[in-house]
Amino acid sequence: MDVILKDDVANIGHKNDVVRVKNGYGRNYLLPKGLAILATPSAMKVHEENMRQRAHKEEKIKNNALEMATKMEGLTLTVGAKTSTTGKIFGSVNTIQIAEALEKAGYSVERKHISIKEDQVKEIGSYVATVKLHREVKVEVNFDVVAE
């Protein structure tokens, strides 16, 4: 079954992609939840026209993301956390604290677009987070966890 995605779907595709999925997945999950529409000939014509109109806007958004990525290249954030005497953090540092640190540095990024390579940051030290600014633009940001 061919469908046109109306939203990003993990492990399937991005918004406005035409993808082939199994019939049951399309009928029982994607279509009822409003994540996709059937790729009928008339829907494909409308989709192609919309894609032509969006191409210019998408290029502008991508250029803005690339510009922001070049500014963020050498950025090193400092995240404070309460620690024990041995250097262990009470709790862990997650994407919320990194998003707040980016906000203080002048970059507005949603926390769902930030991923940390390590499973959990539970000790003082230097780490790397990946910030997804656009589906084709990703930048790695270094951050240091320090004791408060």
Backbone torsions as a table, in degrees:
resi	resn	phi	psi	omega
1	MET	NA	129.9	176.8
2	ASP	-96.7	133.6	178.9
3	VAL	-134.2	157.3	174.0
4	ILE	-106.7	120.5	-177.4
5	LEU	-75.8	133.8	178.4
6	LYS	-96.4	-9.2	-178.8
7	ASP	-151.3	163.5	174.9
8	ASP	-68.1	132.1	177.2
9	VAL	-124.5	123.7	-177.0
10	ALA	-58.9	136.3	177.8
11	ASN	64.8	7.3	177.7
12	ILE	-116.1	-56.2	-179.7
13	GLY	171.7	-177.4	-178.4
14	HIS	-101.2	171.0	179.8
15	LYS	-56.2	138.4	178.7
16	ASN	72.0	7.7	174.2
17	ASP	-79.2	144.5	172.4
18	VAL	-98.9	116.1	-175.6
19	VAL	-127.8	156.5	175.7
20	ARG	-102.0	124.2	178.4
21	VAL	-126.5	166.0	176.9
22	LYS	-68.6	149.1	-175.1
23	ASN	-56.7	-45.8	-177.7
24	GLY	-64.2	-41.3	179.7
25	TYR	-64.2	-41.9	179.2
26	GLY	-66.8	-49.6	-176.7
27	ARG	-70.8	-37.7	-172.6
28	ASN	-95.7	-16.7	-178.3
29	TYR	-124.4	-59.9	-172.8
30	LEU	-65.4	-48.9	-177.2
31	LEU	-68.3	-48.5	-179.8
32	PRO	-63.7	-33.3	-179.2
33	LYS	-81.4	-4.7	179.0
34	GLY	76.2	20.3	179.9
35	LEU	-85.2	-14.7	-177.2
36	ALA	-154.5	163.5	171.6
37	ILE	-128.0	157.1	178.6
38	LEU	-63.9	143.2	-179.5
39	ALA	-91.1	67.9	176.4
40	THR	-78.3	163.3	-179.9
41	PRO	-56.3	-40.9	-179.9
42	SER	-69.0	-39.2	178.0
43	ALA	-65.7	-35.3	178.7
44	MET	-66.1	-38.0	178.2
45	LYS	-64.6	-44.3	178.5
46	VAL	-63.6	-41.9	180.0
47	HIS	-61.9	-44.1	-179.9
48	GLU	-63.3	-40.5	178.4
49	GLU	-65.4	-42.8	178.1
50	ASN	-63.3	-39.4	-179.7
51	MET	-65.8	-37.7	177.3
52	ARG	-62.9	-41.6	-178.6
53	GLN	-70.8	-33.2	-177.6
54	ARG	-81.4	-16.2	-175.1
55	ALA	-57.7	-42.4	-179.5
56	HIS	-66.7	-44.7	179.4
57	LYS	-62.8	-41.7	-179.1
58	GLU	-63.5	-38.7	178.7
59	GLU	-63.7	-40.3	178.9
60	LYS	-65.4	-42.5	178.7
61	ILE	-63.7	-41.9	179.5
62	LYS	-64.6	-40.6	178.6
63	ASN	-64.2	-39.3	176.4
64	ASN	-63.2	-40.2	178.6
65	ALA	-66.1	-40.7	177.5
66	LEU	-64.3	-39.3	178.7
67	GLU	-64.1	-43.3	178.5
68	MET	-66.0	-36.6	179.9
69	ALA	-65.1	-39.3	178.8
70	THR	-66.6	-33.0	176.8
71	LYS	-70.1	-32.6	-176.4
72	MET	-86.5	-6.6	-173.6
73	GLU	-50.4	-55.3	-174.5
74	GLY	-96.0	15.6	-175.0
75	LEU	-72.8	134.3	173.5
76	THR	-125.6	120.6	-178.7
77	LEU	-94.7	156.4	174.4
78	THR	-120.3	122.7	-179.7
79	VAL	-115.7	123.9	179.5
80	GLY	-91.0	144.4	178.7
81	ALA	-148.3	148.8	176.5
82	LYS	-75.0	133.3	-174.7
83	THR	-131.5	161.6	173.8
84	SER	-85.5	-179.8	-179.4
85	THR	-69.3	-21.1	-178.9
86	THR	-88.3	-4.5	179.7
87	GLY	97.1	2.5	176.3
88	LYS	-80.0	141.0	179.7
89	ILE	-88.0	139.6	172.0
90	PHE	-77.3	111.1	-173.7
91	GLY	90.2	-142.0	176.9
92	SER	-155.2	161.9	175.8
93	VAL	-91.2	130.2	-178.8
94	ASN	-128.4	-171.1	-174.8
95	THR	-66.5	-23.3	178.8
96	ILE	-64.0	-47.2	179.7
97	GLN	-65.4	-35.7	178.8
98	ILE	-68.2	-40.3	177.3
99	ALA	-62.5	-40.1	177.6
100	GLU	-65.4	-40.5	178.4
101	ALA	-65.7	-38.5	176.1
102	LEU	-64.8	-38.5	178.5
103	GLU	-62.1	-41.8	178.0
104	LYS	-65.1	-31.9	179.7
105	ALA	-80.3	-5.9	176.6
106	GLY	99.7	15.4	179.0
107	TYR	-118.3	124.9	-179.9
108	SER	-96.6	106.2	-179.1
109	VAL	-132.3	133.7	177.0
110	GLU	-72.1	146.9	-175.9
111	ARG	-67.6	-25.3	179.6
112	LYS	-71.4	-12.5	177.4
113	HIS	-95.6	6.5	-179.9
114	ILE	-111.7	135.0	175.6
115	SER	-133.7	142.4	179.7
116	ILE	-105.1	132.7	-177.4
117	LYS	-64.4	-41.1	178.7
118	GLU	-75.0	151.9	178.8
119	ASP	-62.8	-52.1	178.9
120	GLN	-141.8	138.3	178.0
121	VAL	-97.5	105.2	-174.8
122	LYS	-121.9	5.6	-179.9
123	GLU	-135.8	158.7	176.4
124	ILE	-68.4	140.1	178.7
125	GLY	159.1	-168.6	179.4
126	SER	-106.6	136.9	-177.8
127	TYR	-138.2	172.1	-179.8
128	VAL	-126.2	133.8	175.3
129	ALA	-119.4	145.9	177.3
130	THR	-103.6	126.9	179.8
131	VAL	-109.9	123.5	-179.8
132	LYS	-97.5	106.0	-178.4
133	LEU	-89.0	-26.4	179.9
134	HIS	-155.3	163.8	-176.8
135	ARG	-64.5	-19.9	177.9
136	GLU	-109.1	-3.5	-175.5
137	VAL	-121.6	115.7	176.6
138	LYS	-128.0	146.7	178.7
139	VAL	-137.0	141.9	177.9
140	GLU	-96.7	130.5	-178.5
141	VAL	-117.6	129.0	176.6
142	ASN	-84.1	141.8	174.2
143	PHE	-140.5	142.6	179.2
144	ASP	-106.9	132.8	174.8
145	VAL	-98.0	122.4	-178.8
146	VAL	-123.2	159.6	179.1
147	ALA	-78.2	139.9	176.6
148	GLU	-88.3	NA	NA
